[in-house]
Amino acid sequence: MNLYPQKTDLYNQTQIAPAAIGQLQRLTKHTKFVRDMIREVCGFAPYERRAMELLKVSKDKRALKFIKKRVGTHIRAKRKREELSSVLAAMRKAAAKKD
């Protein structure tokens, strides 16, 4: 009699092919369009606006710690910081082009 049946289940699970895993994480054109539309309509969350203010005054480490507290994990915080940094760079570029 097996006392730990859940341990044997590890060997019986079907495996996802590595190529399929890459497709699960890829951003589609439609998804990107929808997210951009939502961002345009809704704007940024309050914590994102505060993080952008920290990034404007070159407080990258403080911004990372602040975002990490809000989103939960270090990797998600780094991704969010990069996203907000690119938004700020685009805003600066648009302002320079306007002048």
C-alpha positions as CSV (number, residue, x, y, z in Angstrom):
1,M,0.0,0.0,0.0
2,N,1.3,3.4,-1.0
3,L,1.2,5.9,1.9
4,Y,2.1,8.8,-0.3
5,P,0.1,8.6,-3.5
6,Q,0.8,12.2,-4.5
7,K,4.5,11.5,-4.8
8,T,3.9,8.9,-7.6
9,D,1.8,11.4,-9.5
10,L,5.0,13.4,-10.3
11,Y,6.1,10.7,-12.8
12,N,2.7,10.3,-14.4
13,Q,2.1,14.0,-15.3
14,T,2.2,15.0,-19.0
15,Q,5.0,17.3,-19.9
16,I,4.6,20.5,-22.0
17,A,7.0,20.7,-24.8
18,P,9.6,23.6,-24.5
19,A,8.4,25.2,-27.7
20,A,4.9,25.4,-26.3
21,I,6.0,27.1,-23.1
22,G,7.5,30.0,-25.2
23,Q,4.2,30.5,-26.9
24,L,2.4,30.7,-23.6
25,Q,4.5,33.7,-22.6
26,R,4.5,35.6,-25.9
27,L,2.6,38.8,-26.2
28,T,0.2,38.8,-29.1
29,K,-0.7,41.9,-31.2
30,H,-4.2,41.9,-30.0
31,T,-3.2,41.7,-26.3
32,K,-0.7,44.5,-26.7
33,F,-3.4,46.7,-28.4
34,V,-5.9,46.0,-25.7
35,R,-3.4,46.8,-22.9
36,D,-2.3,50.0,-24.6
37,M,-6.0,51.1,-25.0
38,I,-6.7,50.4,-21.4
39,R,-3.6,52.3,-20.3
40,E,-4.6,55.3,-22.5
41,V,-8.2,55.4,-21.0
42,C,-7.4,54.6,-17.4
43,G,-3.9,56.1,-17.0
44,F,-1.6,55.0,-14.2
45,A,-2.4,53.7,-10.8
46,P,-1.4,55.9,-7.8
47,Y,1.5,53.7,-6.9
48,E,2.8,53.9,-10.5
49,R,2.6,57.7,-10.5
50,R,4.6,57.8,-7.2
51,A,7.2,55.4,-8.6
52,M,7.5,57.6,-11.7
53,E,8.2,60.6,-9.5
54,L,10.9,58.7,-7.8
55,L,12.4,57.6,-11.1
56,K,12.3,61.3,-12.4
57,V,14.6,62.3,-9.5
58,S,17.0,59.3,-10.1
59,K,15.9,57.3,-7.1
60,D,15.9,54.0,-8.9
61,K,16.7,51.8,-5.9
62,R,14.0,53.5,-3.8
63,A,11.5,53.1,-6.6
64,L,12.3,49.4,-6.9
65,K,11.8,48.9,-3.1
66,F,8.6,50.8,-3.3
67,I,7.2,48.9,-6.3
68,K,8.3,45.6,-4.8
69,K,6.3,46.3,-1.7
70,R,3.2,46.9,-3.9
71,V,3.5,44.1,-6.5
72,G,5.0,41.4,-4.3
73,T,8.1,39.9,-6.0
74,H,11.5,41.2,-7.0
75,I,11.2,40.1,-10.7
76,R,7.8,41.7,-11.1
77,A,9.1,44.9,-9.5
78,K,12.0,45.0,-11.9
79,R,9.7,44.5,-14.9
80,K,7.4,47.3,-13.7
81,R,10.3,49.7,-13.1
82,E,11.6,49.1,-16.6
83,E,8.1,49.6,-18.0
84,L,7.8,52.9,-16.1
85,S,11.3,54.0,-17.1
86,S,10.5,53.4,-20.8
87,V,7.3,55.4,-20.4
88,L,9.2,58.3,-18.9
89,A,11.8,58.1,-21.7
90,A,9.0,58.2,-24.3
91,M,7.4,61.2,-22.6
92,R,10.8,63.0,-22.6
93,K,11.3,62.2,-26.2
94,A,7.8,63.5,-27.1
95,A,8.4,66.7,-25.2
96,A,11.8,67.2,-27.0
97,K,10.1,66.6,-30.3
98,K,7.4,69.1,-29.5
99,D,9.8,71.9,-28.8
